[in-house]
Amino acid sequence: MALAINWGPALLMVFGLVITAVYQNHHFDKRIDDLRAYVDSQVKRLEDVIKSEVKRLEDRMGHIEDRITRVEERLEHPIYRP
């Protein structure tokens, strides 16, 4: 008695798995590219925030240095008002 194997459903399953693997690989690459672009944009945004904060702190340090200079000048030459 010979067994008749129906190859149609088996080949359909294999073909479906191959197509799914190819699609998922392409989709996965696209998602990685999207993630990379997102992370790059967030890093750029953080760099901009850090640069602005450094500039703000440098300006503030300049103001503090000016005030210290004025106080030192007043200590050297005190102003007395009657």
C-alpha positions in Angstrom: 0.0 0.0 0.0 1.6 3.3 -1.1 1.0 6.4 0.8 0.1 9.4 -1.3 1.6 12.6 0.1 -0.2 15.8 -0.7 2.7 18.3 -1.1 0.4 21.3 -1.7 -0.3 22.3 1.9 3.3 21.6 2.9 4.7 23.8 0.1 2.2 26.5 0.9 3.4 26.5 4.5 7.1 26.7 3.5 6.4 29.4 1.0 4.5 31.4 3.6 7.3 31.0 6.1 9.9 32.2 3.6 7.7 35.2 2.6 7.2 36.1 6.3 10.9 35.9 7.1 11.7 38.1 4.1 9.1 40.7 5.1 10.0 40.7 8.8 13.7 41.2 7.9 12.8 44.2 5.7 10.4 45.5 8.3 12.9 45.0 11.1 15.6 46.9 9.1 13.1 49.8 8.6 12.3 49.9 12.3 16.0 49.9 13.2 16.5 52.8 10.8 13.6 54.6 12.4 15.0 54.0 15.9 18.4 55.2 14.8 16.9 58.4 13.4 14.9 59.0 16.5 17.9 58.5 18.8 20.0 60.8 16.6 17.4 63.5 16.8 17.1 63.2 20.6 20.9 63.3 21.0 21.0 66.4 18.8 18.2 68.0 20.9 20.1 67.2 24.1 23.3 68.7 22.7 21.4 71.9 21.9 20.0 72.0 25.4 23.5 71.5 26.9 25.0 74.1 24.7 22.4 76.6 25.7 22.8 75.8 29.4 26.6 76.2 29.1 26.2 79.6 27.4 23.7 80.7 30.1 26.1 79.6 32.9 29.0 81.3 31.2 27.0 84.6 31.0 26.0 84.2 34.6 29.6 83.7 35.6 30.5 86.8 33.7 27.9 88.8 35.7 29.2 87.3 38.9 32.8 88.3 38.1 31.6 91.8 37.3 29.9 92.1 40.6 33.0 90.7 42.4 35.1 93.3 40.7 32.7 96.1 41.7 32.7 94.9 45.3 36.5 94.8 45.3 36.7 98.3 43.9 34.3 99.5 46.6 36.4 97.9 49.3 39.6 99.6 48.0 37.8 103.0 47.7 34.9 103.1 50.1 32.3 105.7 49.5 31.2 107.6 52.6 28.1 109.6 52.5 27.5 112.1 55.3 
